[in-house]
Amino acid sequence: MGTLDGKTALITGAGQGIGQGIALALAKEGASIAVAGRTESKLDATCELLAQAGGVGVPVRCDVSVKDDIDAAVAATVERFGGIDILVNNANDGKPGPLLDVRDDDYVRFFATGPLATLRTMQACHPHLKARGGGTIVNLVTSAAVRWDASNYGAYASIKEGMRALTRAAACEWGRDGIRVLSVAPHASTPALAWWMEKNPEEAAEFVAGIPLGRVGDPETDIGRAVVFLVGPDAGYLTGATIPLDGGQSRWG
């Protein structure tokens, strides 16, 4: 018996990295997973990992910058599993970089896959969460917003802070519907981070040294397992908050 038996989760950006880790953690606790993302081969690979772990997952192609894709993904999830209990907004195309290098079309894309996609997906899932008597939404944000040195993180962090504002508002407005809404600020190994660390070993070593726990997090055991708790019954009185899962690297206060 898992703590999430009978629950259904829709996870965007679940084809790799943190999204995949969360999918694995939730599936191992009994949740059925709608594995959403743009690349079918990656979605299929995640679903295969879920099956190997004894879980259930179905691929749902979705570009979160496209409203019709979001609506179709939500509809497909409900048709396949009968409803939605958990939404994880993980997909986002935002990237760090100096402010002078940020072009208008870059920032528009960051926004479309960040706050706008988050709002659209929450709106699309709201009636289904409410119909099940409530549920939980988890939005993936960033601790870069509270770094002592925000250099190179301005555009990226501003997008994620927009998602945090939506989290707080949704928690306040939808609590009466039994819906809890949380932000998680993770730091864990992803393909992009692994590539950067390999290409910049000295800077990467300095980066890891700045993490009090002394290591980069694991997408499943460090991030996914924490999300299992957050969407489960033991966190039933927690909403509207941002939970840092970055090994203590950033100071939230």
N, C-alpha and C positions, 0 to 999 in steps of 0.2 A: 504494500500500500504506500503510495506516494502522497505527499502533502498537496499535490495539484491534480490528483486523479479526477477525471471528468471535466477538466478545464481546457479551454482552447485559447491559444496565444497566436496573435499575428505579429511577426517580427520583421521589420524592414531591414534591408542590408544584411540579411542572414546567410549570405552565400560564403562569407569568410570572416575572419577576425573576431571582433567582440560580438557581433550579431550571431555568428555561428556558435561561439562559446555559450552565449545566453540560451540559444536554442537547445543545445545539448543538455545544459543544466536543468532547464525546465522540463524537457522531455523525459529525463531520468527520474523526475518526480511525478510523472504520469500525465503531463499536459500534452495535448495534441498540438502540433505546430504548423502554422501556415508560414512557409519559408519564402519570404518575399525579397525580390531583388531584380536587377536588370539582366544578369547573365545566366542563362538557363543551365549551362554546364556546372556553374558554381552552386546553383540551387539544388541540382540533382546530386552533387557531391555531398552537400550538407544533409539532404534527405537520406542518403545512403549511410552516413555516419549515425544518424538518428536511428535508423533501422538496426544497425549493428549493435547499438546500445539498448535495443529493446523498445525504442520509442516509435512514435508515429509522426511523420512529417510529409507534407505535400508541397511541391514547388508552385509558387504563384508569381508569375512575371509581373514586375511593377517598377516603373520609373516614377519615383516620388515627385518629380518636377511636373508631372502630367496629372491633372485632376481626374481625368477619365480613367487613368491607370489605377489611381488610388481607389476610386469608387468601385471599379471592377474587382480589385484585389479583396476589398472588404466583402463584396457580394459573393465572390467565389469561396471565401473562407466560411461565410455563413451557410452557403449552400452545401459545402462539404461536411461541416461539423455541426451545423444547427445553431450556431451562435458564436459570440466572442466574449471572453472573460478578461483577457489580458492583451494590451497593446504595447509594443515596445517600438518607439521611434528611434531607430539607430542610423538609418541611411542618411548620408549628407556628403556633398561634394566640396565642402569648405576646406581650404588648405592654408597653412601659415605662410607668411611672406611679408616683406617690407611694405608699408603703406604706399610708397611711391611706385611700387610695381603692380598694385592692384588696379586692374582695368574695370571699366563699367560693366562689361559683359561677365567678367569673373564674379563681381559682387552680386549681380543679378542672379547668377546661377547659384551662388552660395545661399542667397535669400530664398530662392525657389525650392531648394532641397533642404532648407533649414526651417525657419519659422513658418513659411507658407505651407510647406508639406506637413509640418507638425500640426498646424491648425486644421488643414483639410482632413488629415487622417483622424484626428480626434473627433472632428465633427461627424465624419462618416461612421465612426465606431460608436459614438455616444448612444444612439437609440438601441443598439444591440447590447451594449453593456448595461444600460438601464433595464432592458427587457429581462435580463438574467438576474435582476435584483442588485446590480452593482458589479464592480470589477476594478481593475487597476491599470493605469497608464503609466509607463516609465519612459521618460524622454532623456536621451543621452546628450549631455552637455559637456563642458570642459572646465578644468581647473586653471587653464591658461588665462581665464578672465581675472584671476586673483593672484597671478604671478607678480613677484616684486618687480621684475623687469618684463614689461609687456611688449618689448620690441619684437617685431615680426608676428605678433599674434593679434593685432588690432582688428582687422577685418574678420578673421576667423572667430575670435572671442565675441565680437559684437553680435554675430549671427547666433551663436550659442546662448548669449545672454537674452536675446529675443525669445528663444525657446524656453528659457527659465521663467521669463515673465508670463508666457502662456501657461506654463505649468502652474504657477501660483494662482492665476486667475481661474483656470479650470478647476483647481482644487476648491476654491471658494464657491464657485458657481454650481458645481456638480456634486458636492458632498451630499446634498439632500437627495440625490439619486443613488447614493451608495457607491459612488465612483471616487476612488482615491487617485490622486495624480502626483507623481514624484519625478524629480530630476536626479540623475546619477552622473557624476563627473568621474569617468574612469581613466585609468592609465594602465594599458595592457599591450601585450605584443600583438601587432597587426602586420600584414605583409608590407605596408608602407613604412612602418617603424623599423621592421627588420632590415629592409633595404637601406634606410637611412643610416642605421647603426653599422651596417657592414661597410658602407661607403665613407663613413666618418667615425672611425674607431676611437680616436682621442676625444672628440666632442661627446661621443656616446658614453664613454667611460665617465666623463665628468658629469654628464646628465644623470646617469645611474647613481653616482656617488651622492647626488643631491636628494636622493630618495631615502628617508630615514630607515625604511625597512630593507634598503640595500638591493632591491631587485625590481625588475619590470614585472607587472602583474600578468597572470595567466587569464585568457579570455573566459575559460570555463570555471576553473576552481576559485579564482579571485573575484571575477566580475559576475559570472553567471550564478554562482552559488549565493552571492549577496542578493541578486535580483530574485532568486527563489524565495528568500526570506521576505523581501519587500512586497512581493505580490501574494504572499501566503497569509494565512490567518493570524500568525503571531505578530504581524505588523499592521493589524487591522485598525489601529488608532493613529497611524502615521500618514499624513498627507500634506501636500504643499511644500515639502522640504527638499533641499538639495543634499544628497549623500555623496561625499567625496570618497572615491575608491582609487586613490592614487599613492598609496603607501606612505601618506603623510607629507608628500612633496610640497603641497600648497597649503596656505593658511586661510581658512574660511573663518570669518568672524563677524 
